[in-house]
Structure formats: structure tokens, C-alpha cells
Amino acid sequence: MSTLSSPTSSTLSTSRGIIPPAGFGAYEDSMSAAPGPFGNTQSESSDTDETELHSVSWNQDYSCFAAGTSRGFRIYNCDPFKETFRRDIKSGGFGIVEMLFRCNILALVGARTNSQYPPNKVIIWDDHQSRCIGEFSFRSEVRAVKLRRDRVVVVLEYKIYVYNFMDLKLLHQIETFENPRGLCCLSHYSNTSVLACPGLRRGQVRVEHFGLNMTKLIKAHDSQVACLTLTMDGLLLATASTKGTLIRIFNTMDGTQLQEVRRGVDKADIYSIALSPNVQWLSVSSDKGTIHVYSLRVRIVGEDVATDSSTVGNQALLYQQHSSTALDALISPSTGANPGSSLSFMRGVLPRYFSSEWSFAQFHLPECTQFISAFGSQNTVIIAGMDGSFYRCSFDPVNGGAMVQQEYVCFLKTESRPR
């Protein structure tokens, strides 16, 4: 099967090569670009026309999200919420739109109805120059594209290709278990280069520490992996399986399971997992229509954990990075404290699933829609839905419970277009 997925070509179609990532321009609240094959920023179509949403995806720091539509793509700023950019084309829409932080470089994969850009081709698009600066063609459909400042990662159903961003040269090929969801995630700090993806066995996650030239295989679940995410430094991994009842957090250096939290007891389809920047919170969205937020016992130095008496005397797990710097992750001993479960005092006499930690805060949404969630500023969760909705809600970091909705926008119908 992997031979059918081998790339047929990759080209760099620019006279100067790709601009170094540090020199990329940024999407601002109002920007202009030269006209190109995607048309101008102002759409000729109106929002009253039927626009189908093909995909929504966060950028790497959750400050923006991209929407692939049947007409093209749009970029939205999260705080404050505003549509900052759009491109509409006549040949059809895009099924995958991947941003690189807030810069003008995008990875685009056409929808199946796109007559110009088929779903087996990745376009590296520079919207500042309004032109394609590189492309990859494959023999099978592209399931996902992931970007970091020095890498382009293309995910097919049974194989992953890692390219150098500067010259689009192929660096690595990784065989995976069947991966129709295109599961893959990257670290984004410059001093770590980590990739996580399905391994070759059901329930296995493969972690590549490229900077250390090290591969770690983690037996994450008995069932097939359905969702996974890394911290920005790539040192912690969170996973869920197709059962959708448990989310597990692992140390990517040695594969140790650090914590397990429970979404519920019924099977669910997990749509997204997100870790807060300070690694204090984890959010999960699923087809059950509830966003769950969990309190994590993993603490990264920088949260002033030294002043917390509950952590004094605990052994630190030392993660040595190739940059000769180090991060200490501390695991809090207060495993019995679980604000989301009134059954904590009965541990030891209940079935095993009651020993998993339940969610700390919750927000309810329509069950019929696919949502992805992430963390905003000041104890907020941001949510984007395939029904074209955007929510911002807040949670009480002390008491938890039901989250409070602060903002709702139907972004496909929004009037906050760029001017």
C-alpha cells in the first residue's frame, strides 16, 4: 500500500527559493495582496450564497484559524474575533488549509470538486506574492499537512513525508498504520524537533525526536488511535482512541504514562485534544456535544512550582534536549483530588474506570456538529465548529463546573470582512 502512496513529484516554483521563515510577512487585521489566480481579498460572491465549509483548523499558537470552503479559504483572528482575509476561486474549494503561525505562507489541498487543485496535490502558497512557490504531487489523497518553520509534513493514509521547508527536499519517510484521519502533530519550539504519528500497530504512537536522532514507540491504547497532540516543545503527548473514553498523557522521551483522564463511559468520537500553553489544562471535544476541560498534574518549570509546597521533595523527570537546555516536569502527588468527581473518596472499592480523573469544567454544544477546541487567554476556551460557529467561553480555575459563554459568532455569515 505504501508504494501507491509514493510521491510522483515535488517542485519548487520560485526563482529565489522560499523566503526564510523569519522573513515571512504576517496576516494583519487589514492587509492587501496583489491579484492572483485566487482573486482579490474581497470576494465577488456574497455571504448569502451557499458556502459549504470543508474544514477548520487552528494555527500553531491558536491565535487564528483557517476555514477551507467550497469557494476558497478564509483566515480568522481569534482575539478579538475578526475575519482578516479571504480568497475565493472559481475552480472549487479547499479541503485542507494549514497556516504557519500568522504568516503569509499556507499549505493548501484542493477539495474533490476542485478542478484545478486535486486532493492528491499540496500547494505551498505565498499570499503576499499571490503565487504558488512549491507543490507536491502524490499517487493517493493527502489526509493532512503540518507545518513548522523549518519543515513541511505531508500525511497520506499509510505514509508520512517530511520535507525541508527551504528547498522542499525530502528528509524522512515514515510508514504508519492506516491513518484516514491524517493524524500527525509537530513541536514548534526552535530547539526541539518532534513529530508524533500512528505507529505500525493498532493503538501505537510513534514519536520521532529528530534533533536527538531517536524514535520512541508508545503503546497508548488497545484500540486504534483517534486523536493526538503535542505540547509546543514536543515533550508531552496526549492521545485518545476510537473508544473515546480515556485521554492519556505521556512523556515522549521515555514513553511513561503521566496521567489518565476520563471523558465518559460511553463510546465517543474524539474530534480534538488541546493542551494549554502552561500545560495546566487539557480540553477535549467529541460527538457527544460537550467540551471537557481537565486539570493536569503535569507542571512545567516557569509556573513557579518551587513555591508550591505540595511539589517539594518530589522527584523531577528530567528531559534533556539537544540544545543542552532542560525542562523539569513535576507530577503533583495530589492524585486523589479530583474536583470533577464526587466519587474520589471511594477509590479502591469501585471499578477501575472510576479511578480515572473526570473533567473539571464543561461546555455543552449541539451533538450533530463537529467542533474543535483550544485555549484562549485568561482561562477561556475557544471553539470552532463545522456549522460555521465560533464560541468563546470561560471557566472558573478554582471551582470548575459549567463554563460561561462569552461570545458567539456565525463566521460564515460574519460582516467583519477585511477592508
Salt bridges, closest charged atoms under 4 A:
ASP47 OD1 - ARG74 NH2 3.43
ASP47 OD1 - ARG86 NH2 3.53
ASP47 OD2 - ARG417 NH2 3.68
ASP49 OD2 - ARG71 NH2 3.98
GLU83 OE2 - ARG86 NE 2.61
ASP127 OD1 - ARG87 NH2 3.15
GLU135 OE2 - LYS121 NZ 3.48
GLU141 OE1 - ARG112 NH2 3.12
ASP150 OD1 - ARG148 NE 2.58
ASP150 OD2 - ARG151 NH1 3.90
GLU157 OE1 - ARG143 NH2 2.84
GLU175 OE2 - LYS159 NZ 3.55
GLU208 OE2 - ARG206 NE 2.57
GLU260 OE1 - ARG248 NE 2.82
ASP269 OD1 - ARG181 NH2 2.83
GLU357 OE2 - ARG297 NH2 3.06
GLU407 OE1 - ARG392 NH2 2.96
